[in-house]
Amino acid sequence: MLEGKKIAVLGVGMVGKALVSGLVRSHKVAPEMIVGSTAHEESARAAREKLGIEVILDNRELVQGKNIVILAVKPKTVPKVLVEIKGALSTDQLLISVAAAVRTKSIEEALGKPVPVVRAMPNMPCLVGQGMTVLCPGRFADRGHLALAREVFSAVGRVAVVDDEDLMDPVTALSGAGPAYAYIIVEALAEGGVKMGLPRELATELAAQTLLGSAAMVLETGEHPALLKDMVTTPAGVTVDGIMALEEGGIRVDLIKAVMAATERARILNR
Ligand SMILES: NC(=O)c1ccc[n+]([C@@H]2O[C@H](COP(=O)([O-])OP(=O)(O)OC[C@H]3O[C@@H](n4cnc5c(N)ncnc54)[C@H](OP(=O)(O)O)[C@@H]3O)[C@@H](O)[C@H]2O)c1
């Protein structure tokens, strides 16, 4: 689907680089078809060397003639670059924004013409091709635009779509911020192993692979996590004692509260 498409990545920082690497690695897009931009020549040079694509400093020139423009600068930089590119963008180009807490409506209004916009919320594991991206179409984006955006982000992991943009706040709080929660869980599990005598490196490997494998079971079997948990929990066995200690500590409520608190913050930033 992306064959022959020219792609501009406005801001080849962490997320922009992960996307370019994924697109090239998966052979969805040839490096010659992608051009990036940065704010500084030094970072442009570094990105050119790392990614093997052309990277320039002129955003207007960047977007001209591209089929897909991926906006991957920090949210505070978005208004400034939209002013720069609005004259060069046409309604037959697709703009995909990964900027957290920036609504499609504000982008559409800033552009002042019916350019199709898709908002995307990827997460950090995109860097290793195991990301989770949620897409939400703007007012002028149709199924074809969404399908193109899906194709882009499937190069770096799984993709889901929501139609109601208000849901992008809990998405940001769950899968966007989620890797941070997961790292805390990995770290704490490993600490438990260390406390009980395991070497730290081994304990961290056991904790991380256990989370990875358990998550894969949920996605691949489609079973309810509670059922999978019951399958591991032998009557009068070892696991149930561990579960009791977790429940006593209130892990469920803590994780629910984490998503609630981060959603509230995302809502405030949106405003
Ligand atoms: N990090 C995450 O886990 C994550 C997850 C989901 C969404 N996001 C969103 O992704 C976006 C990018 O985040 P990031 O972590 O990749 O940021 P980042 O690493 O700081 O990258 C930002 C990039 O934008 C470039 N840039 C800044 N001003 C520019 C301008 N005027 N014109 C062209 N390029 C410009 C920077 O270039 P210089 O280096 O030269 O300054 C840099 O390459 C943000 O909007 C964020 O909300 C991030």
The ligand as an SDF file (V2000), in Angstrom:
LIG
                    3D

 48 52  0  0  0  0  0  0  0  0999 V2000
    8.4820    9.6290   23.3060 N   0  0  0  0  0  0  0  0  0  0  0  0
    7.3670    8.8920   23.3530 C   0  0  0  0  0  0  0  0  0  0  0  0
    7.2960    7.8140   23.9850 O   0  0  0  0  0  0  0  0  0  0  0  0
    6.1440    9.3570   22.6010 C   0  0  0  0  0  0  0  0  0  0  0  0
    5.0340    8.5280   22.5220 C   0  0  0  0  0  0  0  0  0  0  0  0
    3.9250    8.9640   21.7960 C   0  0  0  0  0  0  0  0  0  0  0  0
    3.9410   10.1930   21.1680 C   0  0  0  0  0  0  0  0  0  0  0  0
    5.0250   10.9860   21.2900 N   0  0  0  0  0  0  0  0  0  0  0  0
    5.0120   12.2890   20.6050 C   0  0  0  0  0  0  0  0  0  0  0  0
    5.9670   12.2610   19.5600 O   0  0  0  0  0  0  0  0  0  0  0  0
    6.4550   13.5770   19.3270 C   0  0  0  0  0  0  0  0  0  0  0  0
    7.9720   13.5260   19.2420 C   0  0  0  0  0  0  0  0  0  0  0  0
    8.4680   13.0400   20.4610 O   0  0  0  0  0  0  0  0  0  0  0  0
    9.9860   12.5240   20.5610 P   0  0  0  0  0  0  0  0  0  0  0  0
   10.0930   11.8530   21.8770 O   0  0  0  0  0  0  0  0  0  0  0  0
   10.3630   11.7970   19.3130 O   0  0  0  0  0  0  0  0  0  0  0  0
   10.7460   13.9410   20.6040 O   0  0  0  0  0  0  0  0  0  0  0  0
   12.2740   14.2720   20.2890 P   0  0  0  0  0  0  0  0  0  0  0  0
   13.1140   13.0370   20.4050 O   0  0  0  0  0  0  0  0  0  0  0  0
   12.6300   15.4600   21.0990 O   0  0  0  0  0  0  0  0  0  0  0  0
   12.2710   14.6710   18.7290 O   0  0  0  0  0  0  0  0  0  0  0  0
   11.7730   15.8920   18.2740 C   0  0  0  0  0  0  0  0  0  0  0  0
   12.3710   16.1220   16.8940 C   0  0  0  0  0  0  0  0  0  0  0  0
   11.7800   17.2770   16.3560 O   0  0  0  0  0  0  0  0  0  0  0  0
   12.7930   18.0760   15.7700 C   0  0  0  0  0  0  0  0  0  0  0  0
   12.3730   19.4580   15.6860 N   0  0  0  0  0  0  0  0  0  0  0  0
   12.2090   20.3630   16.6960 C   0  0  0  0  0  0  0  0  0  0  0  0
   11.7860   21.5380   16.1960 N   0  0  0  0  0  0  0  0  0  0  0  0
   11.6890   21.3770   14.8420 C   0  0  0  0  0  0  0  0  0  0  0  0
   11.3110   22.2050   13.7890 C   0  0  0  0  0  0  0  0  0  0  0  0
   10.9450   23.4870   13.9840 N   0  0  0  0  0  0  0  0  0  0  0  0
   11.3370   21.6920   12.5320 N   0  0  0  0  0  0  0  0  0  0  0  0
   11.7150   20.4120   12.2980 C   0  0  0  0  0  0  0  0  0  0  0  0
   12.0740   19.5650   13.2740 N   0  0  0  0  0  0  0  0  0  0  0  0
   12.0590   20.0470   14.5290 C   0  0  0  0  0  0  0  0  0  0  0  0
   13.9830   17.8920   16.6690 C   0  0  0  0  0  0  0  0  0  0  0  0
   15.1640   18.3010   16.0150 O   0  0  0  0  0  0  0  0  0  0  0  0
   16.4570   18.7890   16.8530 P   0  0  0  0  0  0  0  0  0  0  0  0
   17.0130   17.5580   17.5060 O   0  0  0  0  0  0  0  0  0  0  0  0
   17.3480   19.3700   15.8190 O   0  0  0  0  0  0  0  0  0  0  0  0
   15.9640   19.7920   17.8760 O   0  0  0  0  0  0  0  0  0  0  0  0
   13.8830   16.3730   16.8970 C   0  0  0  0  0  0  0  0  0  0  0  0
   14.4500   15.6940   15.8120 O   0  0  0  0  0  0  0  0  0  0  0  0
    5.9260   14.4580   20.4750 C   0  0  0  0  0  0  0  0  0  0  0  0
    4.8960   15.2820   19.9970 O   0  0  0  0  0  0  0  0  0  0  0  0
    5.3880   13.4730   21.4840 C   0  0  0  0  0  0  0  0  0  0  0  0
    4.2390   13.9820   22.1490 O   0  0  0  0  0  0  0  0  0  0  0  0
    6.1420   10.5910   21.9530 C   0  0  0  0  0  0  0  0  0  0  0  0
  1  2  1  0
  2  3  2  0
  2  4  1  0
  4  5  1  0
  4 48  2  0
  5  6  2  0
  6  7  1  0
  7  8  2  0
  8  9  1  0
  8 48  1  0
  9 10  1  0
  9 46  1  0
 10 11  1  0
 11 12  1  0
 11 44  1  0
 12 13  1  0
 13 14  1  0
 14 15  2  0
 14 16  1  0
 14 17  1  0
 17 18  1  0
 18 19  2  0
 18 20  1  0
 18 21  1  0
 21 22  1  0
 22 23  1  0
 23 24  1  0
 23 42  1  0
 24 25  1  0
 25 26  1  0
 25 36  1  0
 26 27  1  0
 26 35  1  0
 27 28  2  0
 28 29  1  0
 29 30  1  0
 29 35  2  0
 30 31  1  0
 30 32  2  0
 32 33  1  0
 33 34  2  0
 34 35  1  0
 36 37  1  0
 36 42  1  0
 37 38  1  0
 38 39  2  0
 38 40  1  0
 38 41  1  0
 42 43  1  0
 44 45  1  0
 44 46  1  0
 46 47  1  0
M  CHG  2   8   1  16  -1
M  END
$$$$
